[in-house]
Amino acid sequence: MKSKHIEALISYRMERSRESIRAAEIMLENEMLTFSMNRVYYSMFYAVQALFVLHKVSFSKHGQVKGYFNRELIKTGIFPVDMGKLYNKVFEYRQKFDYVDFAAPDRDMVSEYIEKAREFHSTIKEYIQTQQQISKD
């Protein structure tokens, strides 16, 4: 893939991550807590997918994304262990709240995870920018 295509794909995925955070905020404001939590997960998923462009990998299943992220980006020390734990927890919540009847997050929980999603997005954005600058030098 050409470098301008790589940059465009990364930018697209990071924008989807940012938009998912915004959607989560709007849903929280409208008391749509389960859907808000779903968007929190997807904001992190899209940011991780943007990282994978740099690593030249892609996966069709969410579990594969989580596995690679933990194995290649957390266990290797590229990102802190807490980021891996956060991604794993949000993945678990997405599964629970999307598929288990009557399971729903509360407002405080969703609000807390929206903030964590912002930090997650920001950390990945900074890393990507650093890696792109290194590759240009």
C-alpha positions in Angstrom: 0.0 0.0 0.0 1.3 3.4 -0.9 2.2 5.8 1.9 -0.6 8.3 1.0 -3.1 5.4 1.1 -1.7 4.3 4.5 -2.1 7.8 5.9 -5.6 8.1 4.5 -6.7 4.8 6.0 -5.2 5.6 9.4 -6.9 9.0 9.3 -10.2 7.5 8.3 -10.1 5.0 11.2 -9.0 7.5 13.7 -11.9 9.8 12.6 -14.3 6.9 13.1 -12.9 6.5 16.6 -13.4 10.1 17.4 -16.9 10.1 15.9 -17.8 7.0 18.0 -16.7 8.9 21.2 -19.0 11.8 20.1 -21.8 9.4 19.4 -21.3 7.8 22.9 -21.6 11.3 24.4 -24.8 12.1 22.5 -26.3 8.7 23.5 -25.3 9.3 27.2 -27.0 12.7 27.1 -30.2 11.0 25.8 -30.0 8.1 28.4 -29.3 5.5 25.7 -26.7 3.8 28.0 -26.3 0.5 26.3 -25.8 2.1 22.9 -23.4 4.6 24.4 -21.3 1.8 25.8 -21.3 0.1 22.4 -19.9 3.2 20.9 -17.2 3.4 23.6 -16.1 0.0 22.5 -16.1 0.9 18.8 -14.1 4.0 19.4 -11.3 1.9 20.9 -11.7 -0.8 18.2 -11.3 1.8 15.4 -8.3 3.3 17.0 -6.7 -0.2 17.4 -7.6 -0.9 13.7 -5.7 2.3 12.8 -2.6 1.0 14.6 -2.8 -2.2 12.6 -2.4 -0.3 9.4 1.1 0.6 10.6 1.7 -3.1 11.4 0.4 -4.2 8.0 -2.2 -6.6 9.6 -5.9 -6.8 9.5 -8.4 -9.2 11.0 -12.0 -10.1 10.3 -13.0 -11.0 13.9 -13.1 -8.8 17.0 -11.4 -11.5 19.1 -8.5 -11.6 16.7 -8.1 -7.8 17.0 -8.1 -8.1 20.7 -5.6 -11.0 20.7 -3.1 -9.3 18.4 -3.4 -6.0 20.2 -2.6 -7.7 23.5 0.1 -10.0 22.1 2.0 -7.5 19.9 1.3 -4.1 21.3 0.8 -4.7 25.1 3.0 -7.6 26.0 5.8 -6.1 24.0 5.6 -2.9 26.0 4.6 -0.6 23.2 1.6 0.4 25.2 1.0 0.0 29.0 -0.6 -3.1 30.4 -3.5 -0.9 31.7 -4.5 -0.1 28.0 -4.7 -3.8 27.3 -6.8 -4.4 30.4 -9.1 -1.5 29.5 -9.6 -2.8 25.9 -10.3 -6.3 27.3 -12.8 -4.9 29.8 -14.6 -2.8 27.2 -14.7 -5.8 24.8 -16.3 -7.8 27.6 -18.9 -5.1 28.4 -19.8 -4.8 24.7 -20.4 -8.5 24.6 -22.5 -8.4 27.8 -24.5 -5.4 27.0 -25.2 -6.2 23.4 -26.1 -9.9 23.9 -27.3 -10.5 27.4 -31.0 -9.7 28.1 -31.6 -7.1 30.7 -27.9 -6.3 31.2 -27.3 -2.6 31.0 -24.6 -0.2 32.3 -25.4 2.7 34.6 -24.9 6.3 33.8 -21.8 6.8 35.9 -20.1 3.7 34.4 -20.8 5.0 30.8 -19.5 8.4 31.7 -16.3 7.0 33.2 -15.7 4.8 30.1 -16.3 7.7 27.7 -13.5 9.5 29.4 -11.3 6.4 29.3 -12.1 6.1 25.6 -10.9 9.7 25.0 -7.6 8.9 26.7 -7.2 5.7 24.8 -7.8 7.5 21.5 -5.4 10.2 22.4 -2.6 7.8 23.4 -3.0 5.9 20.1 -3.2 9.1 18.1 0.1 10.4 19.7 1.8 7.0 19.0 0.7 7.0 15.3 1.9 10.6 14.8 5.3 9.7 16.3 5.6 6.6 14.1 4.6 8.5 11.0 7.2 11.2 11.8 9.9 8.6 12.3 9.1 7.0 9.0 9.3 10.3 7.2 12.8 11.1 8.7 
